[in-house]
Amino acid sequence: MNTTKPLRFVIIGGVAAGASAAARARRLDESAEIILIERGPDVSFANCGLPYFIGGEIKQREALAVQTPQTLKAMLNLDVRTGTEAVVIDRPSKRVQVRSVASGATEWLGYDKLLLAPGATPLRPHMPGIDDPRIHTLRSLQDMDRIHAAAANATQVAVIGAGFIGLEMAEQFIRLGKKVTLVEVQNQILPPLDRPMTLLLEDELRRHGVELALGDGIAGFERGAQQVTCLLKSGRRVPADLVVLSIGVRPETGLARDAGLALGERGHIHVDQFMRTSDPDVYAAGDAIETHDHVGRMPTAVPLGGPANREGRLVADHIFRPAQAKPFPGMLGTAIVRAFDVSAGLTGWTEKRIKAAGLPYRTITVNDNHHAGYYPGAKPIILKLCWDPQTGFILGAQATGMAGVDKRLDVIATALAGGLTIDDLAELELSYAPPFGSAKDIVNIAGFAAVNTRDGLLDPVETIPVDPNIQVVDVRPAALAKAHPVPHAGVMNIPLPELRKRSAELDPSRPVVTVCALGKTSYFAARVLSQRGFKVKSLTGGLRATHDPRTPAKLPTP
Ligand SMILES: Cc1cc2nc3c(=O)[nH]c(=O)nc-3n(C[C@H](O)[C@H](O)[C@H](O)COP(=O)(O)OP(=O)(O)OC[C@H]3O[C@@H](n4cnc5c(N)ncnc54)[C@H](O)[C@@H]3O)c2cc1C
């Protein structure tokens, strides 16, 4: 670093990663020349808040413009150039060519250190009718304004893609009184999650009138005078006044590629643990990069706001206080979404991801209330935990419910980051008073169940096996079992209080699966039966977590 001449730090992209790097850089070095280049008219705006302005939950548009070039100049002495696009990086001469979006005028800017924080663009695949102006994507405040204006005159809305942004948009359009169809090519909403963990949210969307078209992709659009029609792969036609495409993002890496920087397999900018690209004077951060996964230690790209902000901060640390900069610990992919009264999210790896990677794992699903059941307002929550059977290390968790989902995901994200095991989860001392939690929090319960599984006290199954040799025992009270029968043929109802007396009704030579609503009573029943010599498994998570009303299991009639 040159001590006489101030260091010039040029940042391309002025939102999450770029603005975070600029602010941290200034706090570390008052003398540095920090230039923030942003193609759009806004810097450091809250893209995560865009859906909530469209739906009216956020009332003031200005609330989303977290900073302006003027406030950044006043507060941080940053040279912010909006409406300016970086078009060429000349690495040998350490300079960037920038062009005014309005006038087309270009100039070269020298740099000592450069940060690429260009983010990712929403996918808009080539397909018939895609250019219809009624088809929108959402990334900038201007996209938001267009959708907001179009929604004012729309009755029917189609949202394509039921990921995080798609769900937020569907919820907000319902808030506005629109008729909403949510189209998703996968057979479930929130494709990153294991399907059973999405069912509560799916029910909630339906309950609020969202029409779900699952397992059906978009094939094209047909332009009509009044409406645009979404043509689905199944042949189904969904007419709409307004379409929002939320089917994923593509990293903006043209500049990096043209500059000869190393890219990952999926086209993201490859960086090391300090966010350095293949050129040590050029850093990259945010949605455009590929870092490593914390759980699998393999390359990964996670387009989320939290990582983008922290990566930007790390870049500034590594430039201005390299001795103290801590290497990036890797991505957990912690994410959460809300639709109406239900939230769902994940941290670390899901079961399907672990399975696809062919790694060993065990999993358990537990149900409880988000705080003491006897205290008014207790809401159900479901937590699924995956761990490594050899080491006991936590691999990931998913949660869904009506309250407290964020707290449980964040506790387990912290546990994952700290390399905790299932035994540690069982022992965690979490804050408790009846309005906040339970003496045994659901995180502890997940730990107990995992430890019980490892120790052979519990043998969980995720679905009721379709096998006529298996005796399925519903251990719920008779009235409940009658009112809401287990969707499976040949189920016996023996309520838990009667089980010790009536265990002789079961054939000890045949395996048993115990079933209840939440997975707790069935575990108690399994303990009763296994101590009487039965080979018994228990339905983990109970019927609430595993039962999909669309696909009841059918046994062949004996
Ligand atoms: C609607 C929406 C909701 C979201 N909700 C959440 C959420 O709830 N939680 C969450 O964690 N994440 C959320 N995200 C994702 C999060 O916003 C992104 O992960 C984050 O903004 C990425 O930061 P970034 O700095 O990499 O890119 P961006 O924030 O996209 O910023 C990149 C900027 O670079 C500019 N740029 C690109 N190329 C150039 C160039 N050549 N010259 C000059 N400027 C350039 C772009 O104009 C852009 O403004 C959401 C995203 C959207 C769109």
The ligand as an SDF file (V2000), in Angstrom:
LIG
                    3D

 53 58  0  0  0  0  0  0  0  0999 V2000
  -37.3350   -8.4920   -4.7220 C   0  0  0  0  0  0  0  0  0  0  0  0
  -36.1620   -9.0220   -3.9630 C   0  0  0  0  0  0  0  0  0  0  0  0
  -36.3470   -9.4640   -2.6640 C   0  0  0  0  0  0  0  0  0  0  0  0
  -35.2620   -9.9790   -1.9580 C   0  0  0  0  0  0  0  0  0  0  0  0
  -35.4560  -10.3950   -0.6920 N   0  0  0  0  0  0  0  0  0  0  0  0
  -34.4150  -10.8720    0.0240 C   0  0  0  0  0  0  0  0  0  0  0  0
  -34.5900  -11.2490    1.3630 C   0  0  0  0  0  0  0  0  0  0  0  0
  -35.6730  -11.1440    1.9220 O   0  0  0  0  0  0  0  0  0  0  0  0
  -33.4990  -11.7470    2.0230 N   0  0  0  0  0  0  0  0  0  0  0  0
  -32.2900  -11.8630    1.4320 C   0  0  0  0  0  0  0  0  0  0  0  0
  -31.3280  -12.3100    2.0670 O   0  0  0  0  0  0  0  0  0  0  0  0
  -32.0920  -11.4920    0.1530 N   0  0  0  0  0  0  0  0  0  0  0  0
  -33.1250  -11.0050   -0.5580 C   0  0  0  0  0  0  0  0  0  0  0  0
  -32.9260  -10.6040   -1.8530 N   0  0  0  0  0  0  0  0  0  0  0  0
  -31.6010  -10.7860   -2.4600 C   0  0  0  0  0  0  0  0  0  0  0  0
  -30.6820   -9.6250   -2.1410 C   0  0  0  0  0  0  0  0  0  0  0  0
  -31.3120   -8.4360   -2.4250 O   0  0  0  0  0  0  0  0  0  0  0  0
  -29.4200   -9.7980   -2.9690 C   0  0  0  0  0  0  0  0  0  0  0  0
  -28.8140  -10.9980   -2.6180 O   0  0  0  0  0  0  0  0  0  0  0  0
  -28.4380   -8.6590   -2.7520 C   0  0  0  0  0  0  0  0  0  0  0  0
  -29.0000   -7.4390   -3.0710 O   0  0  0  0  0  0  0  0  0  0  0  0
  -27.1910   -8.8820   -3.6220 C   0  0  0  0  0  0  0  0  0  0  0  0
  -26.3470   -7.8180   -3.4510 O   0  0  0  0  0  0  0  0  0  0  0  0
  -25.2890   -7.4040   -4.5900 P   0  0  0  0  0  0  0  0  0  0  0  0
  -24.5930   -6.2090   -4.0680 O   0  0  0  0  0  0  0  0  0  0  0  0
  -24.5070   -8.5830   -4.9830 O   0  0  0  0  0  0  0  0  0  0  0  0
  -26.1800   -7.0530   -5.8570 O   0  0  0  0  0  0  0  0  0  0  0  0
  -27.2900   -5.9370   -6.0480 P   0  0  0  0  0  0  0  0  0  0  0  0
  -27.9090   -5.5770   -4.7450 O   0  0  0  0  0  0  0  0  0  0  0  0
  -28.1840   -6.4490   -7.1270 O   0  0  0  0  0  0  0  0  0  0  0  0
  -26.4890   -4.6830   -6.5730 O   0  0  0  0  0  0  0  0  0  0  0  0
  -25.7330   -4.7430   -7.7370 C   0  0  0  0  0  0  0  0  0  0  0  0
  -25.7630   -3.3880   -8.4120 C   0  0  0  0  0  0  0  0  0  0  0  0
  -24.7220   -3.3520   -9.3690 O   0  0  0  0  0  0  0  0  0  0  0  0
  -25.1410   -2.5610  -10.4490 C   0  0  0  0  0  0  0  0  0  0  0  0
  -24.3110   -2.9140  -11.6130 N   0  0  0  0  0  0  0  0  0  0  0  0
  -24.2360   -4.0950  -12.2560 C   0  0  0  0  0  0  0  0  0  0  0  0
  -23.3420   -4.0420  -13.2490 N   0  0  0  0  0  0  0  0  0  0  0  0
  -22.8330   -2.7900  -13.2370 C   0  0  0  0  0  0  0  0  0  0  0  0
  -21.8740   -2.1210  -14.0440 C   0  0  0  0  0  0  0  0  0  0  0  0
  -21.2530   -2.7350  -15.0500 N   0  0  0  0  0  0  0  0  0  0  0  0
  -21.6030   -0.8250  -13.7700 N   0  0  0  0  0  0  0  0  0  0  0  0
  -22.2260   -0.1890  -12.7430 C   0  0  0  0  0  0  0  0  0  0  0  0
  -23.1330   -0.7820  -11.9590 N   0  0  0  0  0  0  0  0  0  0  0  0
  -23.4410   -2.0640  -12.2000 C   0  0  0  0  0  0  0  0  0  0  0  0
  -26.5780   -2.9300  -10.6200 C   0  0  0  0  0  0  0  0  0  0  0  0
  -27.2810   -1.8910  -11.2750 O   0  0  0  0  0  0  0  0  0  0  0  0
  -27.0480   -3.1310   -9.1750 C   0  0  0  0  0  0  0  0  0  0  0  0
  -27.6970   -1.9910   -8.6810 O   0  0  0  0  0  0  0  0  0  0  0  0
  -33.9840  -10.0630   -2.5720 C   0  0  0  0  0  0  0  0  0  0  0  0
  -33.8070   -9.6110   -3.8900 C   0  0  0  0  0  0  0  0  0  0  0  0
  -34.8840   -9.0770   -4.5650 C   0  0  0  0  0  0  0  0  0  0  0  0
  -34.6820   -8.6040   -5.9810 C   0  0  0  0  0  0  0  0  0  0  0  0
  1  2  1  0
  2  3  1  0
  2 52  2  0
  3  4  2  0
  4  5  1  0
  4 50  1  0
  5  6  2  0
  6  7  1  0
  6 13  1  0
  7  8  2  0
  7  9  1  0
  9 10  1  0
 10 11  2  0
 10 12  1  0
 12 13  2  0
 13 14  1  0
 14 15  1  0
 14 50  1  0
 15 16  1  0
 16 17  1  0
 16 18  1  0
 18 19  1  0
 18 20  1  0
 20 21  1  0
 20 22  1  0
 22 23  1  0
 23 24  1  0
 24 25  2  0
 24 26  1  0
 24 27  1  0
 27 28  1  0
 28 29  2  0
 28 30  1  0
 28 31  1  0
 31 32  1  0
 32 33  1  0
 33 34  1  0
 33 48  1  0
 34 35  1  0
 35 36  1  0
 35 46  1  0
 36 37  1  0
 36 45  1  0
 37 38  2  0
 38 39  1  0
 39 40  1  0
 39 45  2  0
 40 41  1  0
 40 42  2  0
 42 43  1  0
 43 44  2  0
 44 45  1  0
 46 47  1  0
 46 48  1  0
 48 49  1  0
 50 51  2  0
 51 52  1  0
 52 53  1  0
M  END
$$$$
